[in-house]
Amino acid sequence: GENVEQHPSTLSVQEGDSAVIKCTYSDSASNYFPWYKQELGKRPQLIIDIRSNVGEKKDQRIAVTLNKTAKHFSLHITETQPEDSAVYFCAAGAMNRDDKIIFGKGTRLHILP
Amino acid sequence: EAGVTQFPSHSVIEKGQTVTLRCDPISGHDNLYWYRRVMGKEIKFLLHFVKESKQDESGMPNNRFLAERTGGTYSTLKVQPAELEDSGVYFCASSPTGNTIYFGEGSWLTVV
């Protein structure tokens, strides 16, 4: 089955700087890569996703890149703000085959004032 | 449109007791998932329903866990008897086929 590795487990960045979280996956059939943000005590909230037919997607300060050959995908947050502090999870899945996603272990992002 | 709803939001039970968690998916979503996050660690897959059928239950930890989805609508996850290590947050999620997966707020279970 799919195995997703996520790094780093903890990340502290100065407010206004950029944050990068990296993930790798094992199943070459995976074609869907969502990123979820979980604030303390709340549900995982989808912030951005990318499918295997594109290499990059951007939504305001958030971007995701995908390298299918290397089975890597990354989340980039620019101009970080205090409200970006949360736990971020990457996930991967083979939609229309399994229709389920497997999560990485999460990255706790701290935005320092 | 209503999101994924879960009940109860919090539950404290004694070891050996039974707890039943309920999930109402977004209307029209054939896929329903149960995930669990224990002690602030990763979000682990438990099982996946497509309508009323169990598509994949490879993540269910043991036979103390029983999930059902009667009529392909809401789902229940029963833990019987509960053990201390079952404490955690149980998330339900739903999706249309091949599309975005939406999560509920979670059911926080504490076994004492």
HADDOCK unambig.tbl for C-alpha pairs under 7 A between the chains (distance, minus, plus):
assign (segid A and resid 42 and name CA) (segid B and resid 105 and name CA) 5.97 0.50 0.50
assign (segid A and resid 43 and name CA) (segid B and resid 103 and name CA) 6.33 0.50 0.50
assign (segid A and resid 43 and name CA) (segid B and resid 104 and name CA) 6.06 0.50 0.50
assign (segid A and resid 43 and name CA) (segid B and resid 105 and name CA) 4.47 0.50 0.50
assign (segid A and resid 43 and name CA) (segid B and resid 106 and name CA) 6.44 0.50 0.50
assign (segid A and resid 44 and name CA) (segid B and resid 103 and name CA) 6.28 0.50 0.50
assign (segid A and resid 95 and name CA) (segid B and resid 98 and name CA) 4.82 0.50 0.50
assign (segid A and resid 96 and name CA) (segid B and resid 97 and name CA) 6.99 0.50 0.50
assign (segid A and resid 96 and name CA) (segid B and resid 98 and name CA) 5.08 0.50 0.50
assign (segid A and resid 99 and name CA) (segid B and resid 97 and name CA) 6.96 0.50 0.50
assign (segid A and resid 99 and name CA) (segid B and resid 98 and name CA) 5.76 0.50 0.50
assign (segid A and resid 102 and name CA) (segid B and resid 45 and name CA) 6.62 0.50 0.50
assign (segid A and resid 103 and name CA) (segid B and resid 43 and name CA) 6.11 0.50 0.50
assign (segid A and resid 103 and name CA) (segid B and resid 44 and name CA) 6.94 0.50 0.50
assign (segid A and resid 104 and name CA) (segid B and resid 42 and name CA) 6.67 0.50 0.50
assign (segid A and resid 105 and name CA) (segid B and resid 41 and name CA) 6.62 0.50 0.50
assign (segid A and resid 105 and name CA) (segid B and resid 42 and name CA) 4.30 0.50 0.50
assign (segid A and resid 106 and name CA) (segid B and resid 42 and name CA) 6.21 0.50 0.50
